[in-house]
Each structure stands twice: as structure tokens, then as C-alpha cells.
Amino acid sequence: MSLIELIERSSARLTEAGVSFGHGTDNAFDEAAWLVLWRLGLALDELDSVAEQAVTAEQEAAVQALLDQRITSRQPAAYLTGEAWLQGVAFTVDKRVIVPRSLIAEPLADGALDVWLDEQTHRVLDLCTGNGSLAVLAAMAWPEVVVDAADMSPDALAVARLNVDRHGLAERITLHQGDGLAAVAGQRYDLILCNPPYVNTDSMAALPAEYQAEPALALAGGADGMDFIRQLLHDAPRSMSPNGVLVLEIGHERAHFERAFPALDPVWLPTSAGDDQVLLLTREAITPSQMSAL
């Protein structure tokens, strides 16, 4: 059997088993290729060059055992491999954090946020940092800034530390533990990135098992998904410089967001998932509206 045949058979198994994707891949073939190549110790970008390579019986058995684990446990593949990618950058992951997939990474990496920054942009906060991926990407995108990364979960921050060290950014990224902006009380930022828990209660109950395997603390946002965001918008102006901006991911919760904050007029940033899942608010836009909107 060739490697490509093994991937195709593995893809069929994943499809038949009805597993859910969304943690680095969005289809059975890509996930099968990821698992097969990882199990056999091959680079993920080598598929074309090794597609016709013969697979031994022992290798096939090892792949089948990994597929069995993926199917029976319903854990995201990233938890089984211990690694995931965001904007082509590798990150260490495990069950202590959600698998990195924030759409904020797109405008961060493609330069769409640069127009909102200026020569006075020196301090960036990644709030709800999880495994630290947005903090790392921000430090890579803007070598002149210093980055704080905050999270309520000490477990998540332990994983973030692994990734900060992995990418050699310990001198530019500082980790903080605490609830929301209280973790960095008294500090002011030119840019705040936040991918908070925003999934509403009904949606949480309907999530596939792969998402249920992730820490609920990082996903659940209350009845309408806005619990964390209400407190954030109340507190944010005090943590922003005069020209500061907040970039906030809300996923599929735009309707809930607009009901909760009818006085706000955010800038919606285009992403691969649509133009209504990541928004930007200036400090000026938040300050006069927050009391009437909360």
C-alpha cells in the first residue's frame, strides 16, 4: 500500500465515523493526511514527495491505532499530536487550552490592523491568551512592541509559557494571571487583542464532542455569550491609551452582540469566515456609549 492510499482509506474511516473538524482542518482528507504524516514522522508539507512511498504493515498498524484513538475519544487531532498551527506558525497544545484558531490572527498577519496603529504603538495586550498564539504572532508582526498576555487559567498560562519560550520571545512577552483586565490592572495599552469566551448557552450544549473536549472556561460566554464581553467593554477604556484600539472576536454571536450593545458602532474586519466575526473598537467609540449599552 502507498502512503497516499493509506491517507485515502484513513479519510474514509474518519468520514464514516462522523468525527467533527475545525481544529486545524475542515475536512476528512486533510485531517487524515495530518495524522498519517505525523504518525510516520514525516513533515506535513512533504505529502507530494512521499505520496507513492510504500507503507509497511507496522506503519499501517500504527496509523490505524491513532485513528482508533481519534474516533473513539473524539479528541481534536491537535491533542493527539501535541501541536497545531496558526498562520503557518507551530504551537504546542494540549487539553489545558483550546486549539488555536482565532480569526484575529488573519488581520494581524496580513497587515489589516496596521492602518489603526502608529509610531506611538508600543504596548499590546493579548487578553484571554490561551496557549499564547496571538501574543506570539503579535510579537512577530511588530518587532518594536512589547506584549502582555493574560488569562484566568494558570494551566493555560503554563502552555503559553511553552510557546513563548519555543519562539524565543520571553524578553518581549510577559504573562499575567487574573480575571479579565484585572490581570493587568493599572496598565494601558495601544492595542488589545481579545478572543474571549463567547459561545452562548444553547450553542455550548450543541457543540460536537471535539469542542466539548476543550476547556469550557475558554468557550462558554453565558446565556447570550456576552458575559465576559460586558465586563470587558465596561473596563476597557481605563486600560487603553488615548488612541488605543480593541480587536474583539465574537464568532457567530453578532446578533447577541448588537442586542447587548446597541449604541456601539464597531468596524467589522473581513476574515475567511465572514465579515461579522471580528470587530474593532477605538477607545473613543467605547467611552461615550458604554453606560447606555451595558
N, C-alpha and C positions, 0 to 999 in steps of 0.2 A: 504494500500500500504506500502511496506517496503522501507527503505531508499535506498537500492541498486536498487530497481525498479524505484524509483524516479530519481536516477542518470542515469540509462539507458535511461529513457524517456527524460531526460534533454539532454543527449548526442545526442539522435536522433534529438531533436529540433535544437541543435547547428549545426549539420551536414546538416540538411535540409535548415537552414538559410544561410549556406555558409559563416559563420564567419571565420576569419583567426586567426591562433595561432602563437606562437613564443614568447610570453611574460610571460614565466614561464611554459607553457605546449606546447606540439606539436601535440595534438590530442583532439578530442571532449570528449572522456570519462574522461580523466584526468582533463580537464577544467570543465566539469560538476561536477565531484567529488569535486573539489576545491570550486566551487560556492555553491554547496548544503551544504557541511560541514561548510563552513564559515557562510552561512546564518542561519544555525541551531545552530551555536555556538559550533560546535564540532571540536576537533583537527584534523588536516589534516592527521595525522598518526594513526587515530583511526578507519579507514574505516572497517578493518576486524572485529573488535569487535562490531561494531554497524550496520553492513550491513543489518541484519534482523530486526532491530528495526522498529516498526510501526511509520508511519508518520501521523500526524493529518491533517485535512483539512486546518487548519490555517497555518500550516507549509508548506504544499504544495503550498498554495496561495502565501506565502512569497517568496518561491523559484521561482515560475512562474513569479512573478513581477521582481525579479532580472534578470532572463533570458530574459524577455522582454527588460529590460534596456540594457543588454549586446548586444542583437541582434539589437535593433533599433538605439542605439547610436554608435555601433561599437567601443566603447572604450575598451582598453585592460582590462581584468578582474582585473588586479592589481590596476587600477584606481578606480574600484568599491569597492574593498576590502580595499584599502589603504595599501597594504602590498605585498611584493614579496620576494623571496628567491634566494640567490646566494651561491652555495657551502654549502647549508644547513643552512645558516645564514639569519635571517629575517631582512628586511629593510623596512622602511617607504617610500612610494612612493605616488605621486600624479601627476597632469597634468604639474607641473613645471619641471619635469625631465623625461627622458626616463626610461623605466622599465629596471632594472639592468639585464644584460645578457652577459656581456663581457666575451669572451673566455679567456682573460688574467687570469681570476680567476682560471682556471684549472691548468696551470703550477705553478701558485702562491701557490695554495693549496696542490698540490701533490708533491711539493718539486723539481720540474724540474728546477726551477730557482736557487736553492741553489748552484749548481755547479759553477754558474757565480759570486757568492758572496764570500766574505772572511771576515776575522776578522776585516777588516777596513771598512766594510759596516755599516754605521751608519745613513745615511740620504737618505730617499726615497721620491720621488715626485710622486703623482698621478695627472697627468695633464688631464684636461677635466673630472674632478671627478664626475660631475653629482650629484647623490644622495650620493656620498661618499663611495660607496660599496667597491671599490678596495682599497681605503685608509684604511678602517676598516679591510678588510681581510689581508692587508699587515701588519698592526699593530698587528693583532692576530697571523700571521705566524712567525713574527720576533719580539719578545718582547723587544729586545735590541735596536731597531731602533726608530728614530723619523720620523714622516711622515708629509710632507706638502701636502695639497690638493688644487688644483687651478681650477678655472672655470671662464669663462667670465660672466656667468649669475648669478646675485645676487639672483634670485629666486631659481636656482639650489642649490646655497650655503646655502640658508635657509633650504632646505630639508636635505642637507648634515649635517648641524648642528644638526638636529633632530637625525640623525643616529649616529653621533659621540657621542652625549650625551646618546643616547639609549644604546650604548655598553660601556659606561663608559670610553671613550678614549680621553676626552678633554685635558688631560695633555700631550698626545703624538701625537695628530693630530692637526695641525694648518691650518685653512682655509685662502685662498688668492683669491681675486677677481681681474681679469685682463685678457687681451687678450694673450693667449698662455704663453710662457715663460716670457713675460713682467710682468706677475703677481708675479714672484719671481726673479726679476732682481737682479743680483749680487750674487745669491746663487749658490752653487754647490752641485750636488747630486751623490751618488754612484749608484743609481738605479732610473730610470724614467720609470713609467708605463703610457701608454697613449692609451686610446680608443677614438680617435678623431672623428669629423665629417668626414666621408669618402665616403658617398654614392654619386655616380655620378648623374648628372642631369637627364639623361634618366631613371635611376633606381628610382630616387626620384619620378618621375611622375607616375611610375608604381606601387608604393608601395600600398599594401592594406590599407583600411581605418584605421585599427587599428594602423598602423605605421604612417599614416598621422595625427593621433590624438596626436602624440608625438611632442615635440618641434623641429621644423625644424632646429634650430640653432645647435642642438646636432647631427644631421644626415647629413645635406647637405654639401658636400665637393667640390662643383663646377663642372665644365664640366666633368672632369675626376676623381673627387673625391680626388684629391691630393692638393687642395689649402692650407689647414691647414698644411699638412704634408711637403710641400715645405718649408714653413717658419720655421717649427719645425726643420727640418734637417739642415737648414742654421744656426739656433740659438743654437742648442743642444750642440755642443762641448763646448761652453762657460759656459754652465750650468752643465757640467759633471766633476766629479773628474777624475784624470788620468786613473784610471781603471774602470771608470763608464760604465754602460750598459743602453741601451734604449730598452724597450719592447713595441712594437707597434702593435696594431690591425688594419688590413686593410680589413677585411671581404672578400668579393668576388672580390676585386679590384686588385688582383695580377698582372694581365696583364697591368693595368694602372700604377701600381707602377713600374714595370720593365721598361715600356716605359719612365716614368718620371725620373727614377734614374738608368740608365743602368750601371753605374760604381759601384754601390753598390752590395755587395755580402753578404746578410743577412743570419743569421741562422734561419731556419724555425722551429717553435716549434709545435710539434704534439698536436692537440686538437680533441675533439669529432666531430667537424665539418670539420675536414680535416687538412692536414699538410701545408696549404698555406694561412692561415688567420691571424696568429700571427707570428711576426718576432722579432728577436733580433739583435741589432747592438751595437758593442763596440764603445767607443769614438774613438779609433784608426781607426776603419773601416770607420767612418763617415768623419773624418777630411781631409784625403788626397783626398777624392772623391767628396766632396760636391760641389765645384765650377764647376767641369766639368759635374756634374749630374743635376744641377739646371738650 
